[in-house]
Amino acid sequence: MRILTLFFSICCLISLSGCSSDDGKVNVTGSVTWNGSPLKSGKISFLTPDESSDSADIDNGSFTIQTKPGTKYVGITAFKQISVADERGDDQMRDHQYIPLAYNEQSTIVITIAATNEPQKFDLTGEEIPEPQNLDAENRRPASTGGSRKERETENRRPR
C-alpha cells in the first residue's frame, strides 16, 4: 500500500509540473484588420518549424496569445457561414474561410517574439476567397496539406 501511495504521489507531481506557468511562454497582444476594419472574429497562429503552434481567437480585431520567444510564422484565418447548394439543389450551411491563402496556408508573415513585446499589428488587405456556389465548387477549393474534407473545414489553417 505504501508503494502504491508513493507511486500515486510521484505521478501527481509529474503531471502538475506540466501545468507550471513557468513554461517559457510570454503574452503577446495585438490587432488584426481586414481591408481597414477590425477583423470581427478569426484565429491567429504562431508557428515555429518543427514545433507545435500556438493559437488564439481574434475578437473584434484584438488577440492575446501565449507563445515562446523566437521567430514565428504567422497564420490568420476567418470564417463566415454561407449557404451552398448540394447535388439536389438544397441549401447547406457551411463555414467558408475567406481570408486569402497568403495569410494562412501560404503565409510568409514572419515576426520575432522577445521576452517583452510591443503590441503586434497585422493589417490584411486583398480580395476575399470567392464563395463556392455548390458543393462541387467547395470541394475544388485550394487543397489543404492533408486530411479529410471535414478536417479541412474545421482546421486552423497553419502556414507551411
C-alpha positions, -999 to +999 in steps of 0.1 A: +000+000+000+029+023+008+044+018-026+011+025-043+007+058-024+043+068-033+037+059-069+005+079-070+022+109-053+050+108-079+025+107-108+007+137-094+039+157-091+049+149-126+015+158-140+014+191-120+049+201-132+035+202-168+009+228-157+035+252-144+032+288-155+070+289-159+069+272-194+089+300-210+059+315-228+052+352-229+020+371-235+017+387-269-012+411-277-021+427-309-047+437-335-058+424-369-076+444-395-091+432-428-092+459-455-090+487-429-116+474-404-110+453-373-114+416-381-147+407-364-136+371-355-109+346-365-079+327-354-042+336-353-015+310-351+022+314-343+042+285-357+078+276-352+090+250-377+094+215-361+074+226-331+037+228-323+019+260-329+002+284-305-032+298-315-057+323-301-090+337-310-093+371-327-123+391-313-132+425-327-097+428-341-078+420-309-060+390-297-038+378-268-017+347-272+009+329-252+040+317-271+077+311-265+101+338-277+117+333-311+110+336-348+074+327-357+055+322-389+020+338-386-012+324-400-046+342-398-079+327-407-115+339-406-147+320-414-182+330-422-214+310-426-226+306-462-253+287-480-241+262-506-263+241-529-259+204-527-263+180-556-301+181-553-301+219-552-309+221-514-290+247-494-265+235-469-248+259-444-210+257-444-181+276-429-162+295-456-126+306-450-125+339-468-091+353-459-066+348-488-042+318-485-013+343-485-023+350-448-027+314-437-017+282-456+008+301-478+018+328-453+052+344-455+045+367-425+074+362-400+078+380-367+103+378-338+089+375-303+110+388-275+107+384-237+089+417-237+068+429-267+051+458-281+016+450-294+017+433-328-003+448-357-014+429-387-031+449-415-045+424-440-057+435-474-070+418-505-099+401-522-119+375-503-117+339-515-149+336-536-178+317-521-185+284-538-219+282-554-223+245-549-207+216-530-187+206-561-171+241-562-165+238-524-146+206-530-123+223-556-112+249-530-074+252-528-061+220-512-051+218-476-019+200-466-039+168-459-068+153-440-104+147-450-127+174-462-144+175-428-110+181-411-101+209-436-134+226-428-126+228-391-089+230-390-069+261-381-051+266-413-015+269-404+012+284-425+035+258-442 
